[in-house]
Amino acid sequence: MKIRLAAPLQSDSIVDGEGIRTVIWTQGCPHNCKGCHNPETHDFNGGVLVDIEEIKKELNTLEFQDGITLSGGDPFMQPEACLEIALHAKKLGLNVWSYTGFTFDQLRVLSKTKPVIMDLLKNIDVLIDGKFILEEKSYECKYRGSKNQRIIDVQSSLEEGRVVELDKYIEKEETFNQELLFI
């Protein structure tokens, strides 16, 4: 099986999920978000075709990585190949994060006609979902580009039948205590 990648695997990333990660940059994205920081990954005919076995061999050699991140492009446009990579990462004891322009609910609907999407979701620990919206761009958002995007605990969400966000990544508004002014 082959996968279309936008770039070689990138190890030692500290911005594409929690811990030290290896990022797999998939090629092809239907969302074309205005302001996307990876517009070169949108073309479905761009990038290079890589055999999944080569990616597995490269994952086998990794050291000091906490997990992998499926990014792109949109990994859910190549769910069969991404599933095989995620399964291999799990065998190696790595956690799996994924970015997508689809929402979690959209993926659940799409999985009705394409079950491999659900199979992939079942092997993802954390999903950052939703299109990047330039008007909601924020440098305050941890691991995401715009405030509309969510950081989802996929396994809890599947178990509970609703989106379960990881609270530790949600920015808390600090409130100013007026009473402190009078001390």
C-alpha positions as CSV (number, residue, x, y, z in Angstrom):
1,M,0.0,0.0,0.0
2,K,1.2,3.5,-0.7
3,I,0.5,6.9,0.8
4,R,0.9,10.3,-0.8
5,L,3.1,12.5,1.5
6,A,3.8,16.2,1.3
7,A,7.2,15.9,3.0
8,P,9.5,13.3,4.7
9,L,8.7,12.3,8.2
10,Q,9.6,15.0,10.7
11,S,10.8,13.7,14.0
12,D,11.4,15.7,17.3
13,S,8.4,18.0,16.8
14,I,7.2,19.7,20.0
15,V,4.4,21.8,18.4
16,D,2.3,19.1,16.7
17,G,0.9,17.6,19.9
18,E,2.0,16.8,23.4
19,G,5.5,15.5,24.0
20,I,8.1,14.8,21.3
21,R,6.5,13.6,18.1
22,T,7.1,12.4,14.6
23,V,4.8,14.1,12.1
24,I,3.5,12.4,9.0
25,W,2.6,15.1,6.5
26,T,-0.1,13.7,4.2
27,Q,-0.8,15.3,0.8
28,G,-4.3,16.3,-0.4
29,C,-6.9,18.4,1.3
30,P,-10.3,19.4,0.2
31,H,-10.8,22.2,2.7
32,N,-8.6,24.9,1.3
33,C,-8.8,27.0,4.4
34,K,-8.0,30.7,3.9
35,G,-4.7,31.4,5.7
36,C,-3.7,27.7,5.9
37,H,0.0,27.4,6.9
38,N,0.4,24.3,4.6
39,P,-1.3,25.3,1.4
40,E,1.3,23.3,-0.6
41,T,-0.4,20.1,0.9
42,H,-3.8,20.8,-0.8
43,D,-3.1,19.4,-4.3
44,F,-4.1,15.8,-4.4
45,N,-1.6,15.1,-7.1
46,G,1.3,16.9,-5.3
47,G,3.9,15.4,-3.0
48,V,5.3,11.9,-3.5
49,L,4.0,8.4,-3.2
50,V,5.7,6.4,-0.5
51,D,5.3,2.7,0.4
52,I,3.8,2.2,3.8
53,E,6.5,-0.4,4.6
54,E,9.1,2.3,4.3
55,I,7.3,4.5,6.8
56,K,7.0,1.5,9.2
57,K,10.7,0.9,8.9
58,E,11.4,4.5,9.7
59,L,9.1,4.4,12.7
60,N,10.9,1.3,13.9
61,T,14.1,3.4,14.1
62,L,12.7,6.3,16.1
63,E,14.1,7.0,19.5
64,F,12.8,9.3,22.3
65,Q,9.4,9.9,20.6
66,D,6.2,10.0,22.6
67,G,4.0,9.5,19.5
68,I,3.1,10.3,15.9
69,T,1.0,13.0,14.5
70,L,-1.0,12.6,11.3
71,S,-1.2,16.0,9.7
72,G,-1.2,17.4,6.2
73,G,-3.2,17.9,4.0
74,D,-6.0,16.0,5.6
75,P,-5.1,12.4,6.8
76,F,-8.8,11.4,6.5
77,M,-8.5,11.7,2.7
78,Q,-6.2,8.6,2.9
79,P,-7.8,6.7,5.8
80,E,-6.6,3.2,4.7
81,A,-2.9,4.1,4.7
82,C,-3.2,6.3,7.8
83,L,-4.9,3.4,9.6
84,E,-2.0,1.1,8.8
85,I,0.5,3.7,10.1
86,A,-1.5,4.3,13.2
87,L,-1.8,0.5,13.9
88,H,2.0,0.2,13.6
89,A,2.6,3.2,15.8
90,K,0.4,1.6,18.5
91,K,2.4,-1.7,18.3
92,L,5.5,0.4,19.0
93,G,3.8,2.0,22.1
94,L,3.4,5.4,20.5
95,N,0.3,7.5,20.9
96,V,-1.4,8.9,17.9
97,W,-2.7,12.5,17.3
98,S,-4.3,13.7,14.1
99,Y,-5.4,17.0,12.6
100,T,-8.4,17.3,10.3
101,G,-10.5,20.0,8.7
102,F,-13.5,17.8,9.2
103,T,-15.4,17.9,12.5
104,F,-15.6,14.8,14.7
105,D,-19.4,14.6,13.9
106,Q,-18.7,14.9,10.2
107,L,-16.2,12.1,10.4
108,R,-18.8,9.9,12.2
109,V,-21.3,10.6,9.4
110,L,-18.7,9.9,6.7
111,S,-17.8,6.6,8.5
112,K,-21.3,5.3,7.7
113,T,-20.5,5.0,4.0
114,K,-16.7,4.6,4.5
115,P,-16.2,2.4,7.6
116,V,-12.4,2.7,7.5
117,I,-12.8,6.2,8.8
118,M,-14.2,4.8,12.0
119,D,-11.4,2.2,12.1
120,L,-8.9,5.1,11.9
121,L,-10.7,7.1,14.6
122,K,-10.6,4.0,16.9
123,N,-6.8,4.1,16.7
124,I,-6.4,7.9,17.3
125,D,-5.9,9.1,20.8
126,V,-6.3,12.8,20.2
127,L,-8.0,14.6,17.3
128,I,-7.8,18.3,16.5
129,D,-10.9,18.9,14.4
130,G,-12.4,21.6,12.3
131,K,-11.3,23.9,9.6
132,F,-8.8,26.7,10.3
133,I,-10.7,29.9,10.3
134,L,-8.5,32.9,9.8
135,E,-10.8,35.3,11.6
136,E,-10.5,33.1,14.7
137,K,-6.7,32.7,14.5
138,S,-5.1,32.9,17.9
139,Y,-1.5,32.5,19.1
140,E,-3.1,31.6,22.5
141,C,-4.4,28.3,21.2
142,K,-2.3,25.4,22.2
143,Y,-1.7,22.9,19.4
144,R,-4.3,24.5,17.1
145,G,-4.5,27.5,14.9
146,S,-8.0,28.9,15.4
147,K,-10.3,29.1,18.4
148,N,-13.1,27.0,16.7
149,Q,-10.8,23.9,16.5
150,R,-11.2,21.4,19.3
151,I,-8.7,19.1,21.0
152,I,-10.7,15.9,21.4
153,D,-10.1,12.7,23.5
154,V,-11.3,10.4,20.7
155,Q,-11.6,7.2,22.7
156,S,-13.7,8.9,25.4
157,S,-15.8,10.5,22.7
158,L,-16.5,7.2,21.0
159,E,-17.3,5.6,24.3
160,E,-19.7,8.4,25.5
161,G,-21.2,9.1,22.1
162,R,-20.4,12.8,22.4
163,V,-17.4,15.0,21.9
164,V,-15.1,15.0,24.9
165,E,-12.6,17.8,24.8
166,L,-9.4,17.7,26.7
167,D,-9.8,20.5,29.2
168,K,-6.1,20.8,30.0
169,Y,-5.6,22.4,26.6
170,I,-8.6,24.8,26.7
171,E,-7.6,28.4,27.5
172,K,-9.2,29.6,30.7
173,E,-10.2,33.3,30.9
174,E,-8.6,34.9,33.9
175,T,-11.1,37.0,35.8
176,F,-9.9,40.0,37.7
177,N,-10.9,40.1,41.3
178,Q,-12.2,43.6,42.1
179,E,-12.0,43.0,45.8
180,L,-8.2,42.9,45.7
181,L,-8.2,46.6,44.8
182,F,-9.5,47.5,48.2
183,I,-7.0,45.6,50.3
